[in-house]
Amino acid sequence: MDNETFWDKAAPKYAKDPISDMDGYNQTLDRMRVLLKSHHKVLEIGCGTGSTALQLANGVSRYIGTDISPQMIAIAQSKLDATSPAQLSFAAQDAARLPEGPHDVILALNLLHLLPDLETVLQQIYDALPSGGLLIAKTGLLKDGLWLIPLIIPLLKAIGKAPYVRKLSAVEMLDLLKETGFVIDEQLTQAGVVPRIFTVARKP
Ligand SMILES: C[S@@+](CC[C@H](N)C(=O)[O-])C[C@H]1O[C@@H](n2cnc3c(N)ncnc32)[C@H](O)[C@@H]1O
């Protein structure tokens, strides 16, 4: 099953499930509210059903949310009404094809470990940002969590119950960002069965 089909099928349940680590979510949401400025043009790739976009778009000048899954985007769009920020829009698009910029900040929340072509996407993000632009990401660290999980994922993937997931450690994620050319301004690891690393990476 390809990624788009997997996430399309997952969308209705994803939309209903509660956030698994609400404290961790709020901690990084608060941090992003500080980092995002009113003049910023923001692109969020892998925005899912748009919950975070709806919380952040008010504070910036333009916010585009994209996702590979048309079903995720349809749910995100269904949340828009007359009271939604006018500067927010959604589009179904693979992270490997970034929408036309300019983008001052690119957000990738719970996404990068799901990309088979991660190095290529990181390079495209880097190229799309101006000097001083930010990539803010939260990334699952399969290698740093419970040892059983990396063994189970391929089995679940074989029966269509898990997506592609790259086995990354915190060190590997930080190295990938640095090798692309980014400077790491902030990093924060949140514990869990699959820990996550929140990174603020700046194009020098
Ligand atoms: C774990 S969910 C995270 C959603 C949202 N960012 C959040 O934090 O709740 C991963 C999302 O990435 C999307 N996704 C997976 N592969 C993608 C790709 N190649 N390009 C764009 N989006 C992708 C999925 O459709 C899904 O909505």
The ligand as a Tripos MOL2 file, in Angstrom:
@<TRIPOS>MOLECULE
LIG
   27    29     1     0     0
SMALL
NO_CHARGES

@<TRIPOS>ATOM
      1 C1          1.4750   11.3720   12.1530 C.3       1 LIG1
      2 S1          0.5250   12.3720   11.0750 S.3       1 LIG1
      3 C2          0.8920   14.0060   11.6920 C.3       1 LIG1
      4 C3         -0.1510   15.0130   11.3220 C.3       1 LIG1
      5 C4          0.0620   16.3860   11.9570 C.3       1 LIG1
      6 N1          1.2690   17.0190   11.4690 N.3       1 LIG1
      7 C5          0.1060   16.2470   13.4550 C.2       1 LIG1
      8 O1          1.1590   16.5030   14.0570 O.co2     1 LIG1
      9 O2         -0.9260   15.8520   14.0290 O.co2     1 LIG1
     10 C6          1.4940   12.3270    9.6230 C.3       1 LIG1
     11 C7          0.8730   13.1130    8.4910 C.3       1 LIG1
     12 O3          1.8320   13.1930    7.4470 O.3       1 LIG1
     13 C8          1.1830   12.9790    6.2170 C.3       1 LIG1
     14 N2          2.1900   12.4910    5.2590 N.ar      1 LIG1
     15 C9          2.7780   11.2740    5.1960 C.ar      1 LIG1
     16 N3          3.6480   11.2250    4.1810 N.ar      1 LIG1
     17 C10         3.6100   12.4450    3.5780 C.ar      1 LIG1
     18 C11         4.2710   13.0330    2.4650 C.ar      1 LIG1
     19 N4          5.1500   12.3310    1.7310 N.pl3     1 LIG1
     20 N5          3.9820   14.3030    2.1310 N.ar      1 LIG1
     21 C12         3.0760   15.0240    2.8450 C.ar      1 LIG1
     22 N6          2.4040   14.5220    3.9000 N.ar      1 LIG1
     23 C13         2.6710   13.2560    4.2710 C.ar      1 LIG1
     24 C14         0.0800   11.9960    6.5290 C.3       1 LIG1
     25 O4         -0.9570   12.0110    5.5890 O.3       1 LIG1
     26 C15        -0.3690   12.4720    7.9070 C.3       1 LIG1
     27 O5         -1.3930   13.4330    7.8120 O.3       1 LIG1
@<TRIPOS>BOND
     1     1     2 1
     2     2     3 1
     3     2    10 1
     4     3     4 1
     5     4     5 1
     6     5     6 1
     7     5     7 1
     8     7     8 2
     9     7     9 1
    10    10    11 1
    11    11    12 1
    12    11    26 1
    13    12    13 1
    14    13    14 1
    15    13    24 1
    16    14    15 ar
    17    14    23 ar
    18    15    16 ar
    19    16    17 ar
    20    17    18 ar
    21    17    23 ar
    22    18    19 1
    23    18    20 ar
    24    20    21 ar
    25    21    22 ar
    26    22    23 ar
    27    24    25 1
    28    24    26 1
    29    26    27 1
@<TRIPOS>SUBSTRUCTURE
     1 LIG1         1 GROUP 0 **** ****
